[in-house]
Amino acid sequence: METTMYDMLLQLPLFQGLGKNDFTNILSKVKFHFSNYKMGEKIIMKGEPCKNLVFLLSGSILAESDFEEEKFVFGEVLAAPYLIEPFSMFGLRQNFMSTYIAKTDVSIITIDKEYFSTELSRYETFRINYVNILSNGIQHLYERVRKVPYGTTEERIVDFLFILSDIPYGEKVLRIKMEDFAMLLSCTRNKISQALNEMQDKKMISLQRMGFKVPALENLR
């Protein structure tokens, strides 16, 4: 097996801890599909069946989640290496929950669900890695849903963004009407507008039509 392939797969969290002999066996039995996407191309659409493990190998993507009942769209930029929705391959709804768009030119590796079930799951290290990823995601989600935005209007906005985010750093985008945002945070529209303008003055966010962008979520704390 080429060293470059070995190093490439070691970037992916599911393969960390596996030895070269295991990699050699995996590569002889498992089909890896490589795809490249140009900036702006859609990689996955919300609602598509999740029939593969999908790894972002290089570049960055925009993940967009459409909260239809609450009338807003939340987006966050995710950088490689990243495993896209490993929880969507099994369970009651086996469909992708968000839309993924290439933010830069990106490279993707996919592995068919069939190979995951028949070949990869035979390796204990791989199984442990997969369970750890799912468990970490569930624990993070549990912490997020228990946190209720409170305090000043700015603090409520910041808490709300952290609750929505899969990763607590990086670029985020929220598209929402101010009256809907005010209702979600139990504030008046004027207070929301005032807080957002003050945050823009402090270069925490940049206001856009129908929402705002956060250059780096970690700087809002």
N, C-alpha and C positions, 0 to 999 in steps of 0.2 A: 504494500500500500504506500502511495506517495505521502511523504511527510506533510506536504501542503494540505492534502485532504484530511489527514489526521488532525493537524492544527486547526483547520477550518471547522471540523465537527466539534472539537473541544471548546469552541466558543459558545456552543449551544448548551444550555443548562441541563438538558436531559441526558447528555452524553458525558458529562463531567464525572471523573472517577473510573471510567472504563479504560482498560488497558489496550495496547495495540493489537494483541491477539483477538480480543473481543471485537475490536473495530474491523479487523480483517474478516472475521466470520460474518459480521453484520453486513459489510459491503458486498460479500459474495451472495447474500440472500435477499437483501432489502434494496428496493429500487428508490433512489433519490432523484427527484425531479427538480431541475434548476430552471428558474425563470428570471428574466430581467424586465424591469418596468422603467419607463421614462417619467420624469417629474410631471405630475398632474394626472397620470393614468390611474384608473381605479383598479385595485387589486382584488378586493372582495367587496361584495354588496351585502348590506344588512338583509337577513332572511335567506341567504344562500345556504344550502345544505352543507354541513361541516363534515366532509368525508376524508379530510386529511389533517395531519399535523402540519402546521405552516410556520416556518422559521424565517424571520427577517435576518438575513445574513450580513447585509451591508446597506448603508444609507439610512434614511429616516422616513417615517410614514405619518400621515394624519389619520387618527382614529376619530370618527364622528358618530356620536350617539344621539339619536333623535328621541327626545322625551315628548311624545305627542300630547299626552294628557296635560302635562305641565306647560306645553307650548314653548319649548326652547330646544336648542341644539347645542351640545357641548362637544368640543373637539380638543384633542391633546396630541402633541407630537411625540412619537416613540422612536427611539434610536436603536440601531442594531448593537448587539445581538438581542433579539426579542422573540418570544414564542407567542403567537397570536391565538388567543382564546382557546387554550388547551381544554377548558371545561366544556366547550360546546360540542365536542366529539361524542360525548355520551350523555345520558340523561333523558328527561322527558322531551325537551326541545333540542334537537340536534341541528341547530341552525346558528349561523353567525349573528351576533347581537348588534354589531356595529358595522359601519362602512369604513373601508381602509383605502386611502389614496396615497400615492407616492409623493412625498414631500420633496425628495431629491430623486436622482436615479438610484434604484434599489435592486438588490439581488435577493431572491426568495428560494428557499428549499422546501419542498413538500414531500411528505411520506404518506402513502395510502394507509387508511385505517386498517385495511386487511393485514398489512405487514406489521403494523403496530400490535395487533392482536395475536398474530401467529408467530412472529419472530422476535420483535424487540421486547415484548413482555416476558420473554424467557430469562432475561438478564436481571438479576436482583438489583444491581446498582441502578439500572434504568427504571425499574419499577419504583424504587425508593425516591429517585429524583422526580418522577412524575407525581407521586403522592405528595412529596414535599412542596412542589409548585402549587398543586391544588389546595393544600392545607394553608400555605402562606396566603394565597389569594382569598380564601374563606375568612381567615383571621383578620386580614386587612379590611375586608368588606364588613365584618362584624364591628370592627372599631369605627368604621366610617358611619354606618347606619345608626350607631348609638350616640353619635355626637350631634347635638342639636345646636344650630347657630344661635349665638346670644351675644350680649354686649353692645358696643356701639355699632352703628350701621356699617362702618368699614370692617369691623371685626366679624360681623355676620356675613359680609360678602366674602371675606377671606376664608372663613370656616366652610361656607357653601362650596367654594371652589375645591377645597381639600377633600370634602365629602365626595364630590363627583369624580375626582382624579384617581386613576389606577396607579399612577406613580406620583409621588409628592414633590415633583420638580419638573422643570422644563416648560415649554410653551403650551399655553392653553387658550382656547377661544370659546366665548359664550355668545350665542346669538339669541336674543330675547328682547321682547318689548319691555319698556321700563315699568309699565303698569303691572305686567305679569311678574316681573322680578320683585317689585314691591310687595305684591301679594304673597309670593313664596317666602319672603323674609319677614313678613308681618311688619312692614315699614310703609311710610308714605312715599309716593312717587318723588316728591321734592327731596326727601332725605336721601333716597337712592341716587338721584341725579347729583346732588351736592357731594355725596361721598365719592362717587365715581370721578367727578371733576377734580376733587382734591387728590385722589389717588393718581390721576393722570399728571397733575402738577408735580407730584413726588416721583414721577416716572415709574410707578408701580404697574400701570396699565396704559394702554392706548385705546381711546374711544374710537369706535367704528360705527358705521350705519347699522342699526339694529343689534347693538351689543358692544363688546370690547375684547381686546387681546391682552393676554398676560405674557410678557416675554420670558419670565422665569418665575415660576410659582414659589420656589424656595426663598425668593427675596421678599415675599409678602409677609413672612413671619417677623 
